[in-house]
Amino acid sequence: MPVPTGAIDSHPAKSIALGGWYGRWAWALSLLFLAVGSFGLGLFNGALGDDQLLLSQRLAGVDGFAGLWGLFTQSYWGPLHTGGLYRPVMLWLLGAQRLCFGTDPVGFHAVSLLLHAGVSVLCFGLLRRFLPKPAAFMGAAVFACHPIHAEAVITVYGQADLWAALFMLVSLDRYAAWLHKPLSPTQRLVIYGAYLLSLGCKESAVLGPTAMVLIRGLYVSPDARGWRRWVSGREAGFAVPLAIYLVARFAVLGTRAAPVGEGSVAWGYPLWARANLVIVTIGTYLRLLVLPWGQTIYYGHLRDAIFGQPWAQLLWLLGGVAGLLGLGRWLDRRVVAQGNGWLVWGLLPVANLLPIGVVVAERCLYLPSIGVAFLVGGAFDRARSGTKNSLWVMAAIALVLAASVGLSARTCWRWRTPVSHWRATAADHPRSPKAHATLGIALLDEMVQGGEVLYPSNPRWVEAQRAMERAIELNPQSPDAWKGKGLLAMSRGEYREAIPYFERAYSLRPSDQNTYNYLLRCREAVEH
């Protein structure tokens, strides 16, 4: 099978993924230090978002390593959530870590840092097949320190994206080697097995073989015609692990293909709002890939754009598409096609074309950002080739790299505790009701755990009370805010005053079992 000269690494078997480093230690170690250094401040961060729910409730019943295998017959959230998620491999990996580390997030964060470093090196191995070493390194370096990876790297639940990317890139690495030389049956099993493991970590990996098809069509058989240029028996083989996953998923979840009811972010939306949702989601993702500012683990403030006029997100969407298409005139078109391909297939599953459980989640950009790495590497290579603006391009990329390291460290610091995270979110997005409400609840939790006296003149108590009032002012139908007001009253022993708050919160979100339990406790306290 002929390979165009210079299109792919002339020694593809010398993969950086599974052996044969051949002098690349310096490049790999540099990426390891860069990846860990960018997010190392998050090692001792507290549990954020769904971390406590996963560790303290979802995985609490796992009895030893033998009990982990029962997770393969359960949905991701089990009885805690109605979302249509099936991630048995991810549950197994998190369960194993919980047996080792307990509920202390530090051990999980250490694993996440190592995973991110490993994925960054694998990203370099992928780019190295299509670009010279310096350009491949620069693209992988931007991936390693991109601030958008904060949620994936410094939260426990973000490991789903890290493991999915790791297995996907291992599969891709072995597949690329197979295009150039025969592989043993065991090595072929690694290709399809790693893809199956990736699916078992996160559903968005379903379109992963698209990357293999792009490699074959753009680099290996560009002169072929018809469908044979893109697909052969090797690519069709990915249908086997996909079928295995779908059968297992159907056996556990039935026909639920996506979150339904309250588990769906578009639940109850009119058609025009659903269209706005897609624009807002994709436009925000493109903005975050270019300008990662105002980061958070919750993007509820985007409801203003969804139910209003999302002009800013529409401009990012149109500008992003125009820019990505325009790069083909300046950079190697095959590199641009590869980069754009990663962005497209990575964003499609999370673009809310089929409504999912979130409007925007930064962790969903982990795999798509490899497309950015391709484009940055291609720009660096183009600049090195002697264009008149080469110095400016290389300086700009170096500046982006330095800024990314600083912004990543900044995000880790701002997210060191739930209080600091939600305080930063409320400051960055002052029209987010949940940000204010959750800030109030986080402040209350911190005061209770710290043994502080809960009195109205306590500055932190005042801040929590104001946060709840602000949330209700922004959205009188916010169940989080009413629940928070109930918790504030209950924490001071004012059970009678807390009851109407919990009743209001439960009426707004009947699926919230915790709110119902608080309501029962208050009623029992009043009766006795």
NUZATOR-571642 format. One record per residue (C-alpha): residue number from 1; residue in one letter; x, y, z. Coordinates in pm, whole numbers, plus 50000, padded with zeros to 5 digits. Example, Ala and Ser with C-alpha at 12.3 -4.5 7.8 and 13.67 -1.06 7.14 Angstrom:
# NUZATOR-571642
[1 a [51230 49550 50780]]
[2 s [51367 49894 50714]]
END
This chain:
# NUZATOR-571642
[1 m [50000 50000 50000]]
[2 p [50188 50313 49886]]
[3 v [50236 50604 50117]]
[4 p [50294 50960 49986]]
[5 t [50643 51078 50072]]
[6 g [50645 51304 50374]]
[7 a [50277 51254 50445]]
[8 i [50324 51007 50727]]
[9 d [50618 50919 50950]]
[10 s [50839 50706 50731]]
[11 h [50884 50470 51025]]
[12 p [50528 50438 51155]]
[13 a [50604 50124 51353]]
[14 k [50824 50334 51582]]
[15 s [50522 50452 51774]]
[16 i [50553 50665 52080]]
[17 a [50255 50488 52226]]
[18 l [50361 50127 52282]]
[19 g [50738 50120 52241]]
[20 g [51028 50210 52014]]
[21 w [51101 50557 52150]]
[22 y [51423 50604 51945]]
[23 g [51550 50929 52088]]
[24 r [51210 51077 52169]]
[25 w [51252 51065 52546]]
[26 a [51324 51436 52564]]
[27 w [51007 51523 52376]]
[28 a [50796 51285 52583]]
[29 l [50940 51391 52919]]
[30 s [50891 51757 52830]]
[31 l [50524 51689 52762]]
[32 l [50490 51495 53087]]
[33 f [50629 51784 53289]]
[34 l [50420 52036 53098]]
[35 a [50095 51842 53146]]
[36 v [50153 51777 53516]]
[37 g [50292 52126 53577]]
[38 s [49992 52298 53419]]
[39 f [49739 52123 53642]]
[40 g [49952 52016 53936]]
[41 l [49799 52283 54161]]
[42 g [49478 52082 54147]]
[43 l [49628 51775 54314]]
[44 f [49498 51867 54661]]
[45 n [49173 52029 54546]]
[46 g [48851 51925 54714]]
[47 a [48563 51732 54558]]
[48 l [48368 51931 54299]]
[49 g [48038 51881 54121]]
[50 d [47936 51516 54104]]
[51 d [48251 51391 54280]]
[52 q [48086 51342 54618]]
[53 l [47779 51182 54461]]
[54 l [47998 50930 54280]]
[55 l [48228 50849 54570]]
[56 s [47997 50869 54869]]
[57 q [47676 50729 54717]]
[58 r [47708 50567 54375]]
[59 l [48013 50353 54458]]
[60 a [47950 50316 54831]]
[61 g [47803 49966 54801]]
[62 v [48097 49808 54615]]
[63 d [48219 49518 54828]]
[64 g [48577 49436 54735]]
[65 f [48728 49394 54392]]
[66 a [48508 49094 54317]]
[67 g [48202 49317 54358]]
[68 l [48323 49552 54085]]
[69 w [48207 49316 53810]]
[70 g [47845 49373 53907]]
[71 l [47883 49731 53781]]
[72 f [47874 49599 53423]]
[73 t [47505 49524 53465]]
[74 q [47416 49873 53594]]
[75 s [47363 50215 53443]]
[76 y [47625 50478 53519]]
[77 w [47422 50654 53789]]
[78 g [47218 50354 53900]]
[79 p [46911 50459 54100]]
[80 l [47046 50813 54152]]
[81 h [46966 50946 53804]]
[82 t [46743 50867 53507]]
[83 g [47003 50961 53245]]
[84 g [47060 50706 52969]]
[85 l [47432 50652 53038]]
[86 y [47609 50316 53023]]
[87 r [47978 50336 53120]]
[88 p [48069 50006 53283]]
[89 v [48445 50031 53228]]
[90 m [48450 50377 53383]]
[91 l [48251 50257 53684]]
[92 w [48491 49966 53727]]
[93 l [48796 50191 53713]]
[94 l [48649 50444 53958]]
[95 g [48533 50164 54186]]
[96 a [48882 50015 54191]]
[97 q [49029 50352 54280]]
[98 r [48772 50400 54556]]
[99 l [48876 50068 54709]]
[100 c [49235 50196 54704]]
[101 f [49189 50560 54807]]
[102 g [48853 50569 54986]]
[103 t [48664 50895 54933]]
[104 d [48971 51120 54953]]
[105 p [48991 51289 54611]]
[106 v [49372 51334 54624]]
[107 g [49442 50981 54502]]
[108 f [49194 51023 54217]]
[109 h [49352 51355 54121]]
[110 a [49696 51192 54108]]
[111 v [49561 50926 53871]]
[112 s [49400 51197 53657]]
[113 l [49725 51392 53630]]
[114 l [49910 51080 53516]]
[115 l [49634 50999 53268]]
[116 h [49646 51348 53121]]
[117 a [50024 51328 53090]]
[118 g [49993 50991 52914]]
[119 v [49728 51118 52674]]
[120 s [49947 51420 52594]]
[121 v [50234 51189 52497]]
[122 l [49998 50978 52287]]
[123 c [49878 51297 52120]]
[124 f [50240 51374 52029]]
[125 g [50273 51024 51884]]
[126 l [49964 51083 51670]]
[127 l [50079 51423 51544]]
[128 r [50430 51292 51484]]
[129 r [50295 51066 51213]]
[130 f [50185 51368 51009]]
[131 l [50420 51648 51117]]
[132 p [50790 51696 51192]]
[133 k [50890 51651 51555]]
[134 p [50906 52022 51651]]
[135 a [50566 52093 51501]]
[136 a [50413 51778 51651]]
[137 f [50558 51871 51990]]
[138 m [50420 52224 51974]]
[139 g [50071 52098 51891]]
[140 a [50083 51836 52168]]
[141 a [50218 52097 52411]]
[142 v [49916 52320 52352]]
[143 f [49695 52017 52414]]
[144 a [49886 51932 52735]]
[145 c [49839 52274 52894]]
[146 h [49509 52392 52741]]
[147 p [49304 52544 53026]]
[148 i [48987 52385 52891]]
[149 h [49107 52052 53033]]
[150 a [49070 52169 53393]]
[151 e [48735 51998 53451]]
[152 a [48852 51670 53302]]
[153 v [49182 51668 53494]]
[154 i [49091 51802 53840]]
[155 t [48753 51638 53898]]
[156 v [48689 51272 53971]]
[157 y [48397 51243 53732]]
[158 g [48613 51398 53458]]
[159 q [48818 51080 53442]]
[160 a [48562 50940 53196]]
[161 d [48702 51168 52926]]
[162 l [49063 51094 53019]]
[163 w [49025 50717 53005]]
[164 a [48816 50734 52686]]
[165 a [49086 50943 52517]]
[166 l [49364 50714 52639]]
[167 f [49203 50399 52501]]
[168 m [49100 50575 52180]]
[169 l [49453 50696 52107]]
[170 v [49603 50354 52182]]
[171 s [49359 50203 51932]]
[172 l [49440 50472 51677]]
[173 d [49814 50428 51724]]
[174 r [49802 50053 51656]]
[175 y [49564 50106 51365]]
[176 a [49803 50354 51200]]
[177 a [50088 50104 51238]]
[178 w [49870 49833 51079]]
[179 l [49828 50045 50767]]
[180 h [50200 50008 50701]]
[181 k [50287 49657 50806]]
[182 p [50114 49335 50908]]
[183 l [50025 49295 51274]]
[184 s [49982 48980 51477]]
[185 p [49631 48874 51581]]
[186 t [49709 48991 51936]]
[187 q [49804 49338 51813]]
[188 r [49486 49356 51606]]
[189 l [49290 49260 51915]]
[190 v [49446 49559 52091]]
[191 i [49304 49791 51822]]
[192 y [48946 49674 51857]]
[193 g [48969 49599 52230]]
[194 a [49097 49946 52312]]
[195 y [48811 50096 52111]]
[196 l [48561 49885 52306]]
[197 l [48717 50002 52635]]
[198 s [48689 50361 52515]]
[199 l [48317 50311 52448]]
[200 g [48281 50164 52795]]
[201 c [48420 50485 52943]]
[202 k [48213 50740 52752]]
[203 e [47950 50723 52480]]
[204 s [48102 51005 52273]]
[205 a [48377 50762 52167]]
[206 v [48125 50604 51931]]
[207 l [48248 50818 51639]]
[208 g [48615 50741 51709]]
[209 p [48663 50523 51397]]
[210 t [48601 50839 51195]]
[211 a [48960 50936 51278]]
[212 m [49082 50604 51135]]
[213 v [48881 50659 50818]]
[214 l [49034 51006 50778]]
[215 i [49386 50869 50812]]
[216 r [49323 50603 50552]]
[217 g [49152 50832 50303]]
[218 l [49378 51136 50337]]
[219 y [49720 50978 50379]]
[220 v [49730 50614 50283]]
[221 s [49513 50585 49972]]
[222 p [49452 50938 49841]]
[223 d [49455 50818 49481]]
[224 a [49187 50554 49529]]
[225 r [48835 50619 49413]]
[226 g [48497 50557 49572]]
[227 w [48431 50411 49911]]
[228 r [48741 50189 49897]]
[229 r [48952 50498 49952]]
[230 w [48803 50537 50298]]
[231 v [48690 50197 50420]]
[232 s [48831 49846 50402]]
[233 g [48786 49536 50613]]
[234 r [49009 49692 50878]]
[235 e [48781 49987 50934]]
[236 a [48468 49776 50906]]
[237 g [48608 49564 51187]]
[238 f [48522 49839 51433]]
[239 a [48158 49740 51389]]
[240 v [48225 49433 51606]]
[241 p [48322 49615 51930]]
[242 l [48049 49871 51859]]
[243 a [47792 49591 51830]]
[244 i [47916 49434 52155]]
[245 y [47877 49765 52336]]
[246 l [47530 49833 52192]]
[247 v [47403 49485 52282]]
[248 a [47531 49522 52640]]
[249 r [47385 49871 52661]]
[250 f [47045 49752 52538]]
[251 a [47047 49466 52788]]
[252 v [47101 49712 53076]]
[253 l [46919 50028 52964]]
[254 g [46668 49899 52712]]
[255 t [46574 50151 52444]]
[256 r [46692 50460 52632]]
[257 a [46932 50620 52384]]
[258 a [46969 50951 52566]]
[259 p [46868 51121 52893]]
[260 v [46491 51164 52918]]
[261 g [46258 51373 53133]]
[262 e [46442 51589 53385]]
[263 g [46763 51412 53287]]
[264 s [46755 51587 52949]]
[265 v [46872 51945 52928]]
[266 a [46605 52017 52664]]
[267 w [46317 51875 52865]]
[268 g [46008 52087 52799]]
[269 y [46184 52318 52551]]
[270 p [45984 52444 52252]]
[271 l [46129 52374 51908]]
[272 w [46280 52722 51866]]
[273 a [46458 52692 52202]]
[274 r [46600 52355 52098]]
[275 a [46742 52519 51785]]
[276 n [46892 52794 52000]]
[277 l [47033 52526 52229]]
[278 v [47237 52375 51946]]
[279 i [47370 52718 51843]]
[280 v [47457 52809 52201]]
[281 t [47628 52476 52267]]
[282 i [47848 52469 51956]]
[283 g [47922 52842 51965]]
[284 t [48028 52826 52330]]
[285 y [48247 52522 52267]]
[286 l [48429 52699 51984]]
[287 r [48473 53008 52201]]
[288 l [48616 52804 52488]]
[289 l [48865 52632 52259]]
[290 v [48998 52973 52151]]
[291 l [48931 53191 52459]]
[292 p [48905 52974 52772]]
[293 w [48784 53247 53008]]
[294 g [48511 53242 53272]]
[295 q [48547 52865 53309]]
[296 t [48316 52669 53537]]
[297 i [48168 52324 53577]]
[298 y [47815 52463 53532]]
[299 y [47693 52671 53237]]
[300 g [47336 52736 53346]]
[301 h [47381 53109 53280]]
[302 l [47350 53025 52910]]
[303 r [46974 52992 52962]]
[304 d [46951 53366 52885]]
[305 a [47086 53301 52536]]
[306 i [46884 52982 52484]]
[307 f [46555 53160 52559]]
[308 g [46668 53489 52409]]
[309 q [46877 53576 52105]]
[310 p [47211 53390 52095]]
[311 w [47389 53638 51869]]
[312 a [47729 53603 52037]]
[313 q [47724 53223 52009]]
[314 l [47601 53243 51650]]
[315 l [47893 53471 51559]]
[316 w [48139 53228 51719]]
[317 l [47978 52943 51528]]
[318 l [47990 53118 51190]]
[319 g [48334 53266 51252]]
[320 g [48469 52933 51367]]
[321 v [48341 52749 51061]]
[322 a [48479 53019 50829]]
[323 g [48815 53018 51006]]
[324 l [48851 52641 51001]]
[325 l [48767 52627 50631]]
[326 g [49000 52917 50556]]
[327 l [49298 52745 50716]]
[328 g [49300 52503 50424]]
[329 r [49437 52783 50204]]
[330 w [49741 52839 50423]]
[331 l [49821 52507 50589]]
[332 d [49862 52157 50451]]
[333 r [49508 52067 50356]]
[334 r [49540 51713 50486]]
[335 v [49651 51839 50827]]
[336 v [49362 52086 50828]]
[337 a [49119 51811 50728]]
[338 q [49252 51592 51009]]
[339 g [49220 51873 51263]]
[340 n [48874 51975 51147]]
[341 g [48770 51612 51142]]
[342 w [48862 51568 51509]]
[343 l [48665 51880 51596]]
[344 v [48358 51771 51402]]
[345 w [48334 51410 51516]]
[346 g [48429 51507 51870]]
[347 l [48165 51780 51897]]
[348 l [47875 51604 51723]]
[349 p [47784 51371 52015]]
[350 v [47782 51662 52264]]
[351 a [47628 51935 52046]]
[352 n [47273 51871 52175]]
[353 l [47153 51770 51829]]
[354 l [47029 51476 52032]]
[355 p [46968 51640 52371]]
[356 i [47205 51524 52644]]
[357 g [47227 51608 53013]]
[358 v [47419 51937 52991]]
[359 v [47418 52255 52782]]
[360 v [47796 52286 52788]]
[361 a [48057 52086 52977]]
[362 e [48424 52167 52936]]
[363 r [48522 51803 52987]]
[364 c [48346 51726 52657]]
[365 l [48619 51920 52475]]
[366 y [48898 51684 52580]]
[367 l [48897 51472 52263]]
[368 p [48791 51749 52020]]
[369 s [49084 51964 52135]]
[370 i [49318 51719 51963]]
[371 g [49190 51888 51648]]
[372 v [49327 52217 51784]]
[373 a [49660 52042 51840]]
[374 f [49666 51941 51473]]
[375 l [49597 52297 51360]]
[376 v [49855 52451 51594]]
[377 g [50115 52197 51487]]
[378 g [50035 52263 51122]]
[379 a [50067 52639 51173]]
[380 f [50401 52596 51349]]
[381 d [50529 52373 51067]]
[382 r [50414 52623 50808]]
[383 a [50589 52904 50994]]
[384 r [50914 52704 51008]]
[385 s [50902 52646 50634]]
[386 g [51004 53007 50569]]
[387 t [50696 53220 50517]]
[388 k [50747 53595 50552]]
[389 n [50542 53602 50873]]
[390 s [50709 53297 51025]]
[391 l [50862 53482 51319]]
[392 w [50528 53634 51416]]
[393 v [50347 53302 51390]]
[394 m [50603 53121 51604]]
[395 a [50602 53404 51859]]
[396 a [50221 53392 51873]]
[397 i [50223 53016 51934]]
[398 a [50486 53055 52208]]
[399 l [50273 53326 52369]]
[400 v [49965 53102 52352]]
[401 l [50161 52823 52517]]
[402 a [50281 53045 52802]]
[403 a [49935 53192 52854]]
[404 s [49780 52845 52859]]
[405 v [50009 52730 53139]]
[406 g [49923 53039 53344]]
[407 l [49548 53013 53283]]
[408 s [49546 52642 53368]]
[409 a [49720 52706 53699]]
[410 r [49481 52995 53765]]
[411 t [49178 52773 53708]]
[412 c [49315 52503 53939]]
[413 w [49363 52763 54212]]
[414 r [49016 52912 54170]]
[415 w [48864 52564 54193]]
[416 r [49055 52446 54501]]
[417 t [48734 52411 54709]]
[418 p [48361 52407 54627]]
[419 v [48329 52751 54788]]
[420 s [48612 52905 54586]]
[421 h [48480 52747 54266]]
[422 w [48122 52868 54308]]
[423 r [48236 53208 54430]]
[424 a [48442 53245 54110]]
[425 t [48150 53121 53898]]
[426 a [47907 53366 54058]]
[427 a [48156 53649 53999]]
[428 d [48218 53552 53635]]
[429 h [47853 53476 53558]]
[430 p [47642 53691 53791]]
[431 r [47317 53593 53616]]
[432 s [47351 53224 53700]]
[433 p [47091 53136 53968]]
[434 k [47244 52799 54045]]
[435 a [47591 52950 54089]]
[436 h [47459 53177 54365]]
[437 a [47244 52907 54523]]
[438 t [47521 52648 54523]]
[439 l [47766 52903 54660]]
[440 g [47531 52953 54955]]
[441 i [47501 52578 55014]]
[442 a [47879 52531 54985]]
[443 l [47938 52810 55238]]
[444 l [47693 52646 55478]]
[445 d [47859 52305 55437]]
[446 e [48200 52458 55503]]
[447 m [48075 52637 55815]]
[448 v [47912 52320 55954]]
[449 q [48217 52104 55882]]
[450 g [48442 52367 56039]]
[451 g [48231 52378 56355]]
[452 e [48152 52748 56317]]
[453 v [47875 52906 56519]]
[454 l [47585 52976 56286]]
[455 y [47463 53322 56375]]
[456 p [47320 53598 56153]]
[457 s [47613 53833 56205]]
[458 n [47868 53578 56083]]
[459 p [48005 53727 55755]]
[460 r [47999 53387 55585]]
[461 w [47641 53333 55698]]
[462 v [47549 53673 55558]]
[463 e [47719 53585 55227]]
[464 a [47528 53255 55210]]
[465 q [47196 53427 55283]]
[466 r [47259 53691 55018]]
[467 a [47356 53426 54767]]
[468 m [47024 53247 54818]]
[469 e [46826 53569 54787]]
[470 r [47011 53661 54468]]
[471 a [46937 53319 54319]]
[472 i [46564 53356 54391]]
[473 e [46570 53709 54250]]
[474 l [46719 53576 53926]]
[475 n [46490 53274 53909]]
[476 p [46199 53235 54153]]
[477 q [46159 52879 54023]]
[478 s [46508 52772 54131]]
[479 p [46478 52455 54343]]
[480 d [46842 52488 54450]]
[481 a [46779 52831 54601]]
[482 w [46471 52723 54796]]
[483 k [46650 52411 54913]]
[484 g [46940 52630 55026]]
[485 k [46710 52855 55225]]
[486 g [46566 52547 55392]]
[487 l [46913 52422 55480]]
[488 l [47005 52758 55630]]
[489 a [46699 52750 55854]]
[490 m [46738 52383 55945]]
[491 s [47105 52427 56038]]
[492 r [47002 52675 56307]]
[493 g [46729 52446 56441]]
[494 e [46447 52650 56283]]
[495 y [46265 52343 56153]]
[496 r [45920 52502 56128]]
[497 e [46059 52787 55916]]
[498 a [46249 52541 55696]]
[499 i [45944 52330 55602]]
[500 p [45785 52570 55345]]
[501 y [46123 52620 55178]]
[502 f [46176 52245 55134]]
[503 e [45816 52203 55019]]
[504 r [45869 52466 54750]]
[505 a [46199 52309 54641]]
[506 y [46048 51960 54625]]
[507 s [45747 52081 54425]]
[508 l [45986 52232 54171]]
[509 r [46204 51918 54154]]
[510 p [46007 51609 54265]]
[511 s [46294 51377 54173]]
[512 d [46525 51525 54440]]
[513 q [46523 51258 54710]]
[514 n [46759 51454 54935]]
[515 t [46518 51749 54952]]
[516 y [46236 51511 55042]]
[517 n [46446 51356 55319]]
[518 y [46522 51702 55462]]
[519 l [46151 51781 55455]]
[520 l [46068 51465 55648]]
[521 r [46334 51539 55909]]
[522 c [46195 51888 55967]]
[523 r [45837 51760 55998]]
[524 e [45946 51494 56247]]
[525 a [46138 51753 56450]]
[526 v [45831 51981 56466]]
[527 e [45598 51695 56567]]
[528 h [45828 51585 56848]]
END
